[in-house]
């Protein structure tokens, strides 16, 4: 039997008024000067929604200097896109993680 032969639990979540399904769980953490400021568990949809709704706060508290409106336009509930955006957010002082759980 292959792994795909087993039933999977799909969790549905909403992002920008659209429903998406996911079988995966992630943890998003944000540190500023080695202090943990943000930590959220969920699927990639939940993480995208969290970043979308909180990017102004993250930008301010982590001194990122992002153009948040432009940044928001790039956020999608896709783990590869989230990883790319987190790479943009990382600085010498601010570090972000996106890990499978």
N, C-alpha and C positions, 0 to 999 in steps of 0.2 A: 504494500500500500504506500501511496505517496502522501506527503503531508497535506496536499490539497484534497485528498479523499476524506479528510475529517471535517466535521462541521465546524464552522468558525462563528464567533459572535461578532456581529456588526453593530457598531454604535452609530446612531445618527445624530448629527449636530448641525446647528445653523450657523452660517457665516454670510454676512451681508444679505440677509433675508432669503438665502437659498439653503436647502437641505443637502447635506453630503453624508456619505457613509464611510466608515473606516473600521478596520480590524485591529489597528495598531495603537499602542500607548507610548507616550513620550513624556519627558520632563524638560522644561525650559527653565534655566536659571540665569540670572543676571547679577554680576558682581561689579561694584565700583570700589576701587582702591582695596580690593580683596575682601570687601564686606558684602555679604549676600543681601541684595535688595529685593529681588524678584524670584519667585519660584512657583511654578504651576505644573500640574500633571494633567494629562488629557491626551486625546488623539490630535492629529495634525490640524483638524478643524478647530478644536478648542484653543490650541496654541496660536493659530493664525488669528482667531477672534480676539484672544487676550492681547496679542501684540497690537492688532488694529485699534482696539479700544483704549490701550494704555501707552501708545507710542509717544504721545506728548509728555506724559509723566516720566517714562523711561528716558526720553531724550533730555529732559530737564535734570533729573536726578543723577544721571550718568554723564552729564556734560558732553553729549554726543555731537551737538551742532548739526543735526540732520534737518533736511527740508522734509518735515513730517508729512505734508500733503503729498509730495511726490513719493515718499516712502510708502505711505498708505496705499497708493495706487498700484504698487508692486506686490502687495501681500496677497497670497493665495493659499488655500488650504491644501498645500502640497509639501511634503517633507523636503524635497529637493529645493524648492523655492525658499522655504523657511531657512534652510541651511545657508543658501546664498545670501539672504538678507542678514542673517546673523553674522556672516563674514563681514558685511558692510558695517555692522554695528560695533564690532570689536575694535578697541583702541588700546593704547598702552595702559590706560587707566581703567577701562571698562572691558570686561570679558563676559561673553554669553555662551551658554552650552545648550545643546539640543540633543538629548540622549534617549535611546530606546529604553523602555522599562518593561 
